[in-house]
Amino acid sequence: MKKLVVSIVLMLFFANINYAQRFAYVDTEYILSKIPVYKDALSKLDLYSSKWQKEIEDHYKTVERKFQEYQNEKVLLSDEMKKRREEEILNLEKTAKNLKKKYFGVGGELFKKREELIKPIQESIYDAIQQLATEGNYAVVFDTAGGATLLYTNIKYDKSDEILKKLGY
């Protein structure tokens, strides 16, 4: 009887080992930092952003200049001329705000460029992680980038370099 109980306990123990879930983690910031295409994409985004920011600043400088001119000439202008100048200044300011929204707003040009340049890289990383998880039979793959709250990680479970190999880097 004792052997039967020991046999059942051992069978349950080994059966439980076979069904134990496996975990791994990656650091997507580290992975991205090792991908030259990602660095190039960020540089392109910075160029677009700088160009658009300068265009917006130039519009605001025009608004400021027109406003100063208006302030200096205000006493000499008729009421109709004042009203026309004020409308012109408001329209220029509205144009500058619309440009800012067009380039940097939700769904703006910067967002679209980011989608175009960065999203394919992120998708390839995700696909590689998914492939690693399937091949390694991992139940969960954590990402330690962005302040994840993993209090302790053993380096042997860090699969970031394996992801880079899968991506060809």
C-alpha positions as CSV (number, residue, x, y, z in Angstrom):
1,M,0.0,0.0,0.0
2,K,2.8,2.3,0.9
3,K,4.5,1.7,-2.5
4,L,1.2,2.5,-4.3
5,V,0.9,5.9,-2.4
6,V,4.6,6.7,-3.2
7,S,4.1,5.8,-6.9
8,I,1.0,8.0,-7.1
9,V,2.7,10.9,-5.5
10,L,5.7,10.5,-7.8
11,M,3.5,10.3,-10.9
12,L,1.6,13.4,-9.8
13,F,4.9,15.2,-9.2
14,F,6.4,14.3,-12.6
15,A,3.1,15.1,-14.3
16,N,3.1,18.5,-12.7
17,I,6.7,19.1,-13.9
18,N,5.6,18.4,-17.5
19,Y,2.8,21.0,-17.2
20,A,4.8,23.7,-15.4
21,Q,4.7,27.0,-17.2
22,R,7.9,28.5,-18.5
23,F,8.8,32.1,-18.4
24,A,11.3,34.3,-20.2
25,Y,11.9,38.0,-20.6
26,V,13.3,40.4,-23.2
27,D,14.4,44.1,-23.1
28,T,12.9,45.7,-26.2
29,E,14.8,48.9,-25.6
30,Y,18.1,46.9,-25.7
31,I,16.9,45.1,-28.8
32,L,15.9,48.3,-30.5
33,S,19.3,50.0,-29.6
34,K,21.1,47.2,-31.4
35,I,19.1,47.6,-34.7
36,P,20.7,50.1,-37.1
37,V,17.4,50.5,-39.1
38,Y,15.7,51.7,-35.9
39,K,18.4,54.3,-35.3
40,D,18.0,55.5,-38.9
41,A,14.3,55.7,-38.5
42,L,14.6,57.8,-35.4
43,S,17.1,60.1,-37.2
44,K,14.6,60.6,-40.0
45,L,11.8,61.3,-37.6
46,D,14.0,63.9,-35.9
47,L,14.7,65.6,-39.3
48,Y,11.0,65.7,-40.1
49,S,10.1,67.0,-36.6
50,S,12.8,69.7,-36.8
51,K,11.7,70.8,-40.3
52,W,8.1,71.0,-39.2
53,Q,8.9,72.7,-35.9
54,K,10.9,75.4,-37.8
55,E,8.0,76.0,-40.2
56,I,5.6,76.5,-37.3
57,E,8.0,78.8,-35.5
58,D,8.4,80.9,-38.7
59,H,4.6,81.2,-38.8
60,Y,4.4,82.3,-35.2
61,K,7.3,84.8,-35.8
62,T,5.2,86.3,-38.7
63,V,2.2,86.6,-36.3
64,E,4.4,88.3,-33.7
65,R,5.8,90.7,-36.3
66,K,2.4,91.6,-37.7
67,F,1.1,92.1,-34.2
68,Q,4.0,94.4,-33.3
69,E,3.4,96.4,-36.6
70,Y,-0.3,96.6,-35.7
71,Q,0.5,97.9,-32.2
72,N,2.8,100.5,-33.6
73,E,0.4,101.7,-36.2
74,K,-2.8,101.3,-34.3
75,V,-3.3,104.9,-33.4
76,L,-3.1,105.9,-37.1
77,L,-5.6,103.3,-38.4
78,S,-9.3,103.7,-38.9
79,D,-11.6,101.4,-37.2
80,E,-12.1,99.4,-40.4
81,M,-8.4,99.1,-40.9
82,K,-7.9,98.0,-37.3
83,K,-10.6,95.3,-37.7
84,R,-9.0,94.1,-41.0
85,R,-5.5,93.9,-39.4
86,E,-6.8,92.1,-36.3
87,E,-8.6,89.5,-38.5
88,E,-5.4,89.1,-40.5
89,I,-3.4,88.5,-37.4
90,L,-6.0,86.0,-36.0
91,N,-6.0,84.2,-39.4
92,L,-2.2,83.9,-39.3
93,E,-2.3,82.6,-35.8
94,K,-5.0,80.1,-36.7
95,T,-2.9,78.9,-39.7
96,A,0.1,78.4,-37.3
97,K,-2.1,76.4,-34.9
98,N,-3.5,74.3,-37.7
99,L,0.0,73.6,-38.9
100,K,1.0,72.5,-35.4
101,K,-2.1,70.2,-35.3
102,K,-1.4,68.9,-38.8
103,Y,2.2,67.9,-38.0
104,F,2.1,67.1,-34.3
105,G,-1.5,66.4,-33.4
106,V,-3.2,63.1,-32.9
107,G,-3.0,61.3,-36.2
108,G,-0.7,64.0,-37.6
109,E,2.2,63.8,-40.0
110,L,4.7,62.8,-37.3
111,F,2.4,60.0,-36.1
112,K,2.0,58.8,-39.7
113,K,5.8,58.9,-40.3
114,R,6.3,57.0,-37.0
115,E,3.9,54.4,-38.1
116,E,5.6,54.1,-41.5
117,L,9.1,53.9,-40.1
118,I,8.9,52.3,-36.7
119,K,5.9,50.0,-36.7
120,P,7.4,47.5,-39.2
121,I,10.5,47.2,-36.9
122,Q,8.3,46.7,-33.8
123,E,6.2,44.1,-35.7
124,S,9.3,42.1,-36.7
125,I,10.4,42.1,-33.0
126,Y,7.0,41.0,-31.9
127,D,7.0,38.2,-34.5
128,A,10.5,37.1,-33.3
129,I,9.3,37.1,-29.7
130,Q,6.2,35.1,-30.6
131,Q,8.4,32.6,-32.5
132,L,10.7,32.3,-29.6
133,A,7.8,31.7,-27.2
134,T,6.4,29.0,-29.4
135,E,9.7,27.3,-30.0
136,G,10.7,27.5,-26.4
137,N,7.3,26.6,-25.1
138,Y,7.1,29.7,-23.0
139,A,3.8,30.6,-21.4
140,V,4.8,34.2,-20.8
141,V,7.5,36.5,-22.2
142,F,7.9,39.7,-20.1
143,D,9.4,42.9,-21.4
144,T,11.7,44.6,-18.9
145,A,11.8,47.9,-21.0
146,G,9.8,50.9,-19.9
147,G,10.0,50.3,-16.1
148,A,8.5,46.9,-15.8
149,T,8.3,45.9,-12.2
150,L,10.2,42.6,-12.2
151,L,11.9,42.7,-8.9
152,Y,14.5,40.0,-9.8
153,T,15.5,38.5,-13.1
154,N,18.0,35.8,-13.7
155,I,20.1,36.6,-16.8
156,K,19.7,33.0,-18.1
157,Y,16.1,33.8,-18.8
158,D,16.9,37.0,-20.7
159,K,16.2,36.1,-24.4
160,S,17.0,39.6,-25.8
161,D,20.1,38.4,-27.7
162,E,18.2,35.4,-29.1
163,I,15.6,37.8,-30.5
164,L,18.4,39.8,-32.1
165,K,19.8,36.6,-33.7
166,K,16.4,35.8,-35.0
167,L,16.2,39.3,-36.6
168,G,19.7,38.9,-38.1
169,Y,21.6,41.2,-35.8
